[in-house]
Each structure stands twice: as structure tokens, then as C-alpha cells.
Amino acid sequence: MDVHGTVAEGFEPVGEAFVRNFEALGDRGAAVAVYRDGHRVVDLWGGTRDVDGTAPWERDTAQIVRSATKGVAAAALLLLHQRGELDLDAPVGAYWPEYKAAGKERTRVADVLAHRAGVPVLDRPLSPAEAADPDLGAAAVAAQTPVWEPGTAHGYHAQTYSWLTGELVRRITGLPVGEWIAAEIAGPAGADLRLGLAPAQAHRVGRVGQIEPPAGAGSLRVRPTRAVADAYADPESLTRRAFAAITPLPDENDPAYRAAALPASNGIATADGLARFYASLIGEVDGGTRLFTPQTMELARGERSAGADRVLVVGTRFGLGYMLHGAASPLLSPTSFGHPGRGGALGFADPESGLAFGYVTNGFRTSVTADPRAQALVRAVREALPR
């Protein structure tokens, strides 16, 4: 396996772990980037651009990062709050009057970010074409009756997070969420990420697909508990219904799907773009702008939800839009905040060490919040830190 890129002195364990991901854990094509105090210290890529192809992964190859997009969507709402344009404690209906329907008039913006809004499912799922229409998606969520009283419990809003966050951005700024993120997040941070793939950029984005771990990696397979397995098997469970809010599942290689702007699931990024985005949330970055003030950073990573997740059926921890370090989603340390993408991608920041991390891959596994390949790289980063 040819691995390309650079590793700063002291971070060699990350390079070694990245190679092992190909040799032992079945990676087909992937990249990892790490920033420390705003400077890039790891920038590696290898394998093939397409999960089923032979063309090499290039330094600027990007991939769909699934739910790792949620961290970018959260930043949009937090930046609007930072600028005084959005009150996190205000009802969603103050900005989006139609959302007051069906018992949701007291849902706060903070409830949306902390997965406490009570609308992780749609009684009538949307087709992929309908889901790509922001008007239809917003109308469906606005009409939905909550499955628990908003603000009283938490459960992962796997798909509906797209229309909850995207519509708030549109109502406040007048811009589609993808355009606003390009202008106010990706551009200022110098981060190679986007929501809504333009045809001119399509050649940079690889084909993704499901992969199985190699035969020799049996001990590293993700083995869900009986309760989790049952929840995913039951078509009536909140788990299945939340992930099936778009039915049938979209073809993630379809240009129409990639052109849509779904902040919960279809952002496209390089590993460097994801790491650089997180670096910009916690400090100055070479050639880029710091996005969050220290006060906004503390809001992002302050615990708002913890314990049994009504959708994921495991204990989860959330700040305002970000998963926090815990057993279900281990990050670098208790101060870390970020977001995984189901089956592969991961991005996070760790203010205590000044580190920011991004990993993207074209081969998705069955894991939801803690992919073994990403976790191997996180352990290697931890090993590289001074003790």
C-alpha cells in the first residue's frame, strides 16, 4: 500500500496506524489530517479514490462524510447566535412560525441542536427526491407530531436534523444552508468542505460503498448489544424509523443526491477540510479565520444531553450539535467535541491539547458512532502527545 503525505516529528504513530488500517482493517481509500495549535502536523492519504476502483486517491480527493456533516450544520447555528441573529433559548417558531404546529410551540433552538426536539422520525418518510427539496423537507418536519415532549429527553435525529437546521439558517439569513456554509464557514476557515456538490467539483469525489472487515480482523468487528440489534431489526422502533425518514435509502453516488444540501448526512469534505474546520473552532489557523469565540466554543461543548438515547439505544452525550467524549463515541479526551459519520468518517476538536482531527474514507462499515479505523487513529494521536 502506497501512503502519501507528511507527518511531523512526534506524530509517527499516526502514520503507522494509518498503514495498519489498510493492512488489517480493510480500508480501500482514506485520508487523515491532524492540526495542532492551528498548524497541520499530519496529512496522509492512500488507496483508491473509488471504493470499487483502481484510480489512486489524490491529496484533494473528497468524500461524503455522512453525519460528520452535522458538526458543520451546528456551527452555522452557533455562529448566527454569536452574531446576535439567533437566540438559542428562543422557540423555533419565533423564526419559523409553521413549526409551532402539533404541540411543538415550546421547542427551543437549543433542543434542536441537542437532539431533544422529539421529532427524529417522520410518519410519512420522504423519498430521496423529496428529501432533496428543502421546502418539502421543512414542511414535513413542521407538520410532524413529536414522539416525546420536546426538551424532556434526547434521541438522535439522524435525518430530520437536515431540515431542522437547514430551515433555521434559511429563515434567518435568507440563503440556502449550503450557500451560507460556503460563504461563512468553509471560505473564511479555508476548509475544503461543501454542502451541495457542484458539477465542476464532481471529479474530485470518489465512489463510496459498504465494506466488510477482512477475515483476520474478527476480534475488531463491531458487535452490537442485544438491545441495539433488536432496535435496528424492528421496523417500528424509533431507531429504524429515524434512519428511515428518507425511504428508500438514497444512492450516495447519485449526482442528484450529492447536489442536494442535507446538513445531517451528505456533506462532502477532504480529511484536511474536516480537520481544518475543527481547528478553526478552537483557535487561529494558518491562512484562515477563527470561527468561534471562546464563549461560543464553551457553548458547543457544554453537555446538554446525556444518558440513554431513545434512538441509538446506548448512552450518548451531546453539547449543542456536537457529540462529546464518551463510551459510545470516544474522542481524544473529556474536553473533545465533534461528530462521527455513520460507518467511517470522524471530525473533532480538543481544546485542551489544541488538536483537531479529520478522517474520511470511501468504505463504510456497520458501526454508527465509533468506527474501528477512526478509533485506531485517535489512539495513535493520543500516543503521540507528550505525557
MOFEN-V709425 format. One record per pair of residues at least 6 apart in sequence whose C-alpha atoms are under 7 Angstrom apart, sorted by the first residue. I is the first residue (numbers start at 1). J is the second residue. D is the distance in Angstrom with one decimal. If there is no record, write none. Layout:
i->I j->J d->D
i->I j->J d->D
This chain:
i->1 j->47 d->6.8
i->2 j->46 d->6.1
i->3 j->44 d->6.8
i->3 j->45 d->5.8
i->3 j->46 d->4.6
i->4 j->44 d->5.6
i->4 j->45 d->5.4
i->4 j->46 d->6.1
i->5 j->43 d->5.4
i->5 j->44 d->4.5
i->5 j->45 d->6.4
i->6 j->42 d->6.0
i->6 j->43 d->5.3
i->6 j->44 d->6.2
i->7 j->15 d->6.9
i->7 j->41 d->5.8
i->7 j->42 d->4.6
i->7 j->43 d->6.4
i->8 j->41 d->5.0
i->8 j->42 d->6.3
i->10 j->384 d->5.9
i->11 j->381 d->6.9
i->11 j->384 d->5.2
i->13 j->380 d->5.3
i->13 j->384 d->6.4
i->14 j->377 d->5.9
i->14 j->380 d->4.9
i->14 j->381 d->5.9
i->17 j->376 d->6.4
i->17 j->377 d->5.8
i->17 j->380 d->6.5
i->18 j->377 d->6.6
i->21 j->27 d->5.8
i->21 j->373 d->5.9
i->22 j->28 d->6.7
i->24 j->217 d->6.4
i->25 j->213 d->5.8
i->25 j->214 d->6.3
i->25 j->217 d->6.3
i->25 j->373 d->6.7
i->26 j->213 d->5.5
i->26 j->214 d->5.7
i->27 j->363 d->6.5
i->28 j->47 d->5.5
i->28 j->48 d->6.1
i->28 j->51 d->5.8
i->28 j->362 d->6.9
i->28 j->363 d->6.3
i->29 j->46 d->5.8
i->29 j->47 d->4.1
i->29 j->48 d->4.7
i->29 j->49 d->5.9
i->29 j->51 d->6.6
i->29 j->57 d->6.5
i->29 j->361 d->5.8
i->29 j->362 d->5.8
i->30 j->45 d->5.8
i->30 j->46 d->5.8
i->30 j->47 d->6.6
i->30 j->360 d->5.6
i->30 j->361 d->4.2
i->30 j->362 d->6.5
i->31 j->44 d->5.5
i->31 j->45 d->4.1
i->31 j->46 d->6.5
i->31 j->271 d->5.6
i->31 j->359 d->5.8
i->31 j->360 d->5.6
i->31 j->361 d->6.6
i->32 j->43 d->6.1
i->32 j->44 d->5.4
i->32 j->45 d->6.5
i->32 j->271 d->5.2
i->32 j->358 d->5.6
i->32 j->359 d->4.4
i->32 j->360 d->6.7
i->33 j->42 d->5.0
i->33 j->43 d->4.6
i->33 j->44 d->6.4
i->33 j->271 d->5.5
i->33 j->272 d->5.1
i->33 j->275 d->6.0
i->33 j->357 d->5.9
i->33 j->358 d->5.2
i->33 j->359 d->6.6
i->34 j->40 d->5.9
i->34 j->41 d->5.7
i->34 j->42 d->4.8
i->34 j->43 d->6.8
i->34 j->275 d->6.0
i->34 j->355 d->6.9
i->34 j->356 d->5.6
i->34 j->357 d->4.6
i->34 j->358 d->6.5
i->35 j->41 d->5.5
i->35 j->42 d->6.9
i->35 j->275 d->6.6
i->35 j->276 d->7.0
i->35 j->279 d->6.5
i->35 j->355 d->5.5
i->35 j->356 d->5.0
i->35 j->357 d->6.6
i->36 j->354 d->5.3
i->36 j->355 d->4.5
i->36 j->356 d->6.5
i->37 j->283 d->6.9
i->37 j->354 d->4.9
i->37 j->355 d->6.5
i->38 j->279 d->6.0
i->38 j->283 d->6.5
i->38 j->284 d->5.6
i->38 j->285 d->4.0
i->38 j->286 d->5.9
i->39 j->285 d->6.5
i->39 j->286 d->6.2
i->43 j->272 d->7.0
i->45 j->57 d->6.8
i->45 j->59 d->6.5
i->46 j->57 d->5.8
i->47 j->56 d->6.0
i->47 j->57 d->5.7
i->48 j->54 d->5.6
i->48 j->55 d->5.5
i->48 j->56 d->4.3
i->48 j->57 d->4.7
i->49 j->55 d->5.9
i->49 j->56 d->5.4
i->49 j->57 d->4.1
i->49 j->61 d->6.8
i->49 j->206 d->4.9
i->50 j->206 d->4.6
i->50 j->207 d->4.5
i->50 j->208 d->6.4
i->50 j->362 d->6.6
i->51 j->207 d->5.9
i->51 j->208 d->5.4
i->51 j->209 d->6.1
i->51 j->362 d->5.4
i->51 j->363 d->5.9
i->60 j->204 d->6.8
i->60 j->270 d->6.6
i->61 j->204 d->5.1
i->61 j->205 d->5.8
i->61 j->270 d->6.2
i->62 j->204 d->6.0
i->62 j->205 d->4.8
i->62 j->206 d->6.7
i->62 j->268 d->6.3
i->62 j->269 d->5.0
i->62 j->270 d->4.4
i->63 j->205 d->5.4
i->63 j->206 d->5.9
i->63 j->268 d->5.3
i->63 j->269 d->5.7
i->63 j->270 d->6.5
i->63 j->360 d->6.7
i->63 j->361 d->6.9
i->63 j->362 d->6.6
i->64 j->266 d->5.8
i->64 j->267 d->5.7
i->64 j->268 d->4.4
i->64 j->269 d->6.6
i->65 j->266 d->6.5
i->65 j->267 d->5.9
i->65 j->268 d->5.8
i->65 j->269 d->6.7
i->65 j->341 d->5.7
i->65 j->345 d->5.5
i->65 j->360 d->6.6
i->66 j->265 d->4.1
i->66 j->266 d->5.1
i->66 j->267 d->6.4
i->66 j->341 d->4.8
i->66 j->342 d->6.3
i->67 j->264 d->5.4
i->67 j->265 d->4.7
i->67 j->340 d->6.1
i->67 j->341 d->4.1
i->67 j->342 d->6.2
i->68 j->339 d->5.0
i->68 j->340 d->4.8
i->68 j->341 d->4.4
i->68 j->345 d->6.5
i->68 j->346 d->6.1
i->68 j->347 d->6.5
i->69 j->263 d->5.8
i->69 j->264 d->5.8
i->69 j->265 d->6.0
i->69 j->266 d->6.7
i->69 j->267 d->5.1
i->70 j->263 d->5.9
i->70 j->264 d->5.0
i->70 j->339 d->6.9
i->71 j->321 d->6.3
i->71 j->322 d->5.9
i->71 j->338 d->6.3
i->71 j->339 d->5.7
i->73 j->165 d->6.6
i->73 j->263 d->5.6
i->74 j->113 d->6.7
i->74 j->321 d->4.9
i->76 j->181 d->6.8
i->77 j->169 d->6.8
i->78 j->296 d->6.9
i->80 j->86 d->5.5
i->81 j->87 d->5.9
i->81 j->88 d->6.8
i->82 j->296 d->6.6
i->88 j->108 d->6.9
i->88 j->109 d->5.0
i->88 j->110 d->5.1
i->89 j->108 d->5.6
i->89 j->109 d->6.1
i->89 j->110 d->6.1
i->90 j->108 d->5.4
i->90 j->109 d->6.2
i->91 j->105 d->6.8
i->91 j->106 d->5.7
i->91 j->107 d->5.4
i->91 j->108 d->4.2
i->91 j->109 d->6.1
i->92 j->99 d->6.8
i->92 j->107 d->6.0
i->92 j->108 d->5.3
i->92 j->109 d->5.3
i->93 j->99 d->5.3
i->93 j->100 d->5.3
i->93 j->105 d->6.3
i->95 j->168 d->6.9
i->95 j->171 d->6.3
i->95 j->172 d->6.8
i->96 j->168 d->7.0
i->96 j->171 d->6.6
i->98 j->142 d->6.0
i->99 j->142 d->4.4
i->101 j->142 d->6.5
i->101 j->143 d->6.1
i->102 j->143 d->6.5
i->102 j->144 d->6.6
i->102 j->145 d->5.0
i->103 j->145 d->6.7
i->104 j->150 d->7.0
i->107 j->117 d->6.2
i->107 j->150 d->5.5
i->107 j->151 d->6.8
i->110 j->320 d->6.6
i->111 j->117 d->5.0
i->111 j->151 d->5.7
i->112 j->164 d->6.9
i->113 j->320 d->4.9
i->113 j->321 d->4.4
i->114 j->304 d->6.1
i->114 j->305 d->6.2
i->114 j->318 d->5.9
i->114 j->319 d->6.0
i->114 j->320 d->5.0
i->114 j->321 d->5.6
i->115 j->154 d->5.4
i->115 j->155 d->5.7
i->115 j->156 d->5.6
i->115 j->157 d->6.0
i->116 j->150 d->5.9
i->116 j->151 d->5.0
i->116 j->152 d->6.9
i->116 j->153 d->5.7
i->116 j->154 d->4.4
i->116 j->155 d->6.4
i->117 j->150 d->4.6
i->117 j->151 d->6.1
i->118 j->146 d->4.8
i->118 j->147 d->5.5
i->118 j->148 d->5.1
i->118 j->149 d->6.3
i->118 j->150 d->5.1
i->119 j->144 d->6.9
i->119 j->146 d->4.9
i->119 j->147 d->6.3
i->120 j->156 d->6.6
i->120 j->157 d->4.2
i->120 j->158 d->6.7
i->120 j->160 d->5.8
i->120 j->242 d->5.2
i->121 j->160 d->6.9
i->121 j->241 d->5.6
i->121 j->242 d->4.6
i->121 j->245 d->5.8
i->122 j->144 d->6.4
i->122 j->245 d->5.5
i->125 j->244 d->6.8
i->125 j->245 d->4.6
i->125 j->246 d->5.4
i->125 j->247 d->5.9
i->126 j->245 d->6.2
i->126 j->246 d->4.9
i->126 j->247 d->6.0
i->127 j->246 d->5.6
i->127 j->247 d->5.2
i->127 j->248 d->6.3
i->128 j->246 d->6.1
i->128 j->247 d->6.8
i->128 j->250 d->5.5
i->130 j->136 d->6.2
i->130 j->137 d->7.0
i->131 j->137 d->5.6
i->131 j->246 d->6.7
i->132 j->260 d->5.3
i->132 j->261 d->6.9
i->134 j->163 d->6.9
i->137 j->163 d->5.7
i->138 j->163 d->5.2
i->138 j->167 d->6.3
i->154 j->305 d->6.3
i->154 j->309 d->5.8
i->154 j->310 d->6.4
i->155 j->309 d->4.7
i->155 j->310 d->4.5
i->155 j->311 d->4.8
i->155 j->312 d->6.9
i->156 j->309 d->6.9
i->156 j->311 d->5.5
i->156 j->312 d->6.5
i->157 j->242 d->6.6
i->158 j->242 d->5.9
i->158 j->243 d->5.8
i->158 j->264 d->6.7
i->159 j->242 d->6.6
i->159 j->243 d->6.3
i->159 j->245 d->6.1
i->159 j->264 d->5.7
i->161 j->264 d->5.4
i->162 j->262 d->5.1
i->162 j->263 d->4.6
i->162 j->264 d->4.5
i->166 j->177 d->5.3
i->166 j->263 d->6.6
i->169 j->177 d->5.9
i->170 j->176 d->5.4
i->170 j->177 d->6.1
i->178 j->195 d->4.8
i->178 j->196 d->6.1
i->178 j->261 d->5.8
i->182 j->194 d->6.5
i->186 j->192 d->6.6
i->186 j->193 d->6.2
i->188 j->288 d->5.9
i->188 j->289 d->5.4
i->189 j->277 d->6.3
i->189 j->280 d->6.1
i->189 j->288 d->4.6
i->189 j->289 d->5.1
i->189 j->290 d->6.9
i->190 j->288 d->5.4
i->191 j->273 d->4.3
i->191 j->274 d->7.0
i->191 j->276 d->5.7
i->191 j->277 d->5.6
i->192 j->269 d->5.8
i->192 j->270 d->6.0
i->192 j->273 d->4.1
i->193 j->268 d->5.6
i->193 j->269 d->4.1
i->193 j->270 d->6.6
i->193 j->273 d->5.5
i->193 j->274 d->6.9
i->194 j->267 d->5.9
i->194 j->268 d->5.4
i->194 j->269 d->6.5
i->195 j->261 d->5.2
i->195 j->266 d->6.9
i->195 j->267 d->4.7
i->195 j->268 d->6.3
i->196 j->258 d->6.0
i->196 j->259 d->4.3
i->196 j->260 d->4.9
i->196 j->261 d->4.7
i->197 j->258 d->5.5
i->197 j->259 d->4.5
i->198 j->259 d->6.3
i->206 j->362 d->6.9
i->207 j->253 d->5.8
i->207 j->362 d->6.6
i->208 j->253 d->6.7
i->208 j->362 d->4.4
i->208 j->363 d->5.9
i->209 j->362 d->6.5
i->209 j->363 d->5.4
i->209 j->364 d->6.0
i->210 j->363 d->5.6
i->210 j->364 d->4.7
i->210 j->365 d->6.0
i->211 j->363 d->5.5
i->211 j->364 d->5.8
i->211 j->365 d->5.7
i->212 j->365 d->6.4
i->220 j->372 d->7.0
i->222 j->367 d->6.3
i->228 j->313 d->5.8
i->231 j->237 d->5.8
i->231 j->239 d->5.9
i->231 j->240 d->6.9
i->232 j->239 d->6.0
i->232 j->240 d->5.5
i->234 j->240 d->6.7
i->235 j->241 d->6.8
i->238 j->311 d->5.4
i->239 j->311 d->4.5
i->239 j->312 d->6.1
i->252 j->258 d->6.8
i->258 j->266 d->6.7
i->270 j->360 d->6.8
i->271 j->358 d->4.8
i->271 j->359 d->5.0
i->271 j->360 d->5.4
i->272 j->358 d->6.3
i->274 j->347 d->5.9
i->274 j->358 d->5.0
i->275 j->347 d->6.2
i->275 j->356 d->5.3
i->275 j->357 d->4.5
i->275 j->358 d->4.2
i->278 j->348 d->5.9
i->278 j->349 d->5.3
i->278 j->356 d->5.6
i->279 j->285 d->6.5
i->279 j->349 d->6.4
i->279 j->355 d->7.0
i->279 j->356 d->5.0
i->280 j->289 d->6.5
i->280 j->290 d->4.7
i->280 j->291 d->5.6
i->281 j->290 d->6.2
i->281 j->291 d->5.3
i->281 j->292 d->4.9
i->281 j->297 d->6.8
i->282 j->292 d->6.6
i->282 j->297 d->6.8
i->282 j->351 d->6.1
i->283 j->290 d->5.5
i->284 j->290 d->4.9
i->299 j->320 d->6.6
i->300 j->319 d->5.5
i->300 j->320 d->4.8
i->300 j->321 d->6.9
i->300 j->322 d->6.7
i->301 j->319 d->4.8
i->301 j->320 d->6.7
i->301 j->322 d->6.8
i->301 j->324 d->6.9
i->301 j->337 d->5.8
i->302 j->319 d->5.1
i->303 j->317 d->6.8
i->303 j->318 d->5.8
i->303 j->319 d->4.5
i->304 j->318 d->5.8
i->304 j->319 d->5.0
i->304 j->320 d->6.7
i->305 j->317 d->5.5
i->305 j->318 d->5.0
i->305 j->319 d->6.7
i->306 j->315 d->6.8
i->306 j->316 d->5.6
i->306 j->317 d->4.4
i->306 j->318 d->6.5
i->307 j->315 d->4.5
i->307 j->316 d->5.6
i->307 j->317 d->6.7
i->308 j->314 d->5.5
i->308 j->315 d->4.4
i->308 j->316 d->6.5
i->309 j->315 d->5.7
i->309 j->316 d->6.0
i->314 j->328 d->6.9
i->315 j->328 d->6.5
i->316 j->328 d->6.1
i->317 j->323 d->5.9
i->317 j->324 d->5.3
i->317 j->326 d->6.8
i->318 j->324 d->5.5
i->322 j->337 d->5.8
i->322 j->338 d->5.1
i->322 j->339 d->5.8
i->323 j->337 d->5.8
i->323 j->338 d->5.5
i->323 j->339 d->5.5
i->324 j->336 d->6.3
i->324 j->337 d->4.8
i->324 j->338 d->6.7
i->325 j->331 d->5.0
i->325 j->333 d->6.4
i->325 j->334 d->5.4
i->325 j->336 d->5.9
i->325 j->337 d->6.6
i->328 j->369 d->6.4
i->328 j->370 d->6.7
i->329 j->369 d->5.3
i->329 j->370 d->5.3
i->330 j->370 d->6.9
i->331 j->378 d->7.0
i->332 j->350 d->6.8
i->332 j->378 d->6.3
i->332 j->382 d->6.5
i->335 j->350 d->5.9
i->335 j->351 d->6.5
i->335 j->352 d->6.4
i->336 j->348 d->6.7
i->336 j->349 d->5.6
i->336 j->350 d->4.2
i->336 j->351 d->6.8
i->337 j->348 d->5.5
i->337 j->349 d->5.7
i->337 j->350 d->6.6
i->338 j->347 d->5.6
i->338 j->348 d->3.8
i->338 j->349 d->6.2
i->339 j->346 d->6.1
i->339 j->347 d->5.7
i->339 j->348 d->6.3
i->340 j->346 d->4.2
i->340 j->347 d->6.3
i->340 j->369 d->5.7
i->342 j->367 d->6.3
i->342 j->368 d->4.4
i->342 j->369 d->6.1
i->343 j->364 d->4.6
i->343 j->365 d->4.4
i->343 j->366 d->5.4
i->343 j->367 d->4.7
i->343 j->368 d->5.5
i->343 j->371 d->6.0
i->344 j->360 d->6.8
i->344 j->361 d->6.3
i->344 j->364 d->5.4
i->344 j->365 d->6.5
i->344 j->371 d->5.5
i->344 j->374 d->6.9
i->345 j->359 d->5.4
i->345 j->360 d->4.6
i->345 j->361 d->6.3
i->346 j->358 d->5.8
i->346 j->359 d->5.3
i->346 j->360 d->6.9
i->346 j->374 d->6.6
i->347 j->357 d->5.4
i->347 j->358 d->4.5
i->347 j->359 d->6.5
i->348 j->356 d->5.8
i->348 j->357 d->5.4
i->348 j->358 d->6.9
i->349 j->355 d->5.8
i->349 j->356 d->4.3
i->349 j->357 d->6.4
i->350 j->356 d->6.2
i->359 j->374 d->6.6
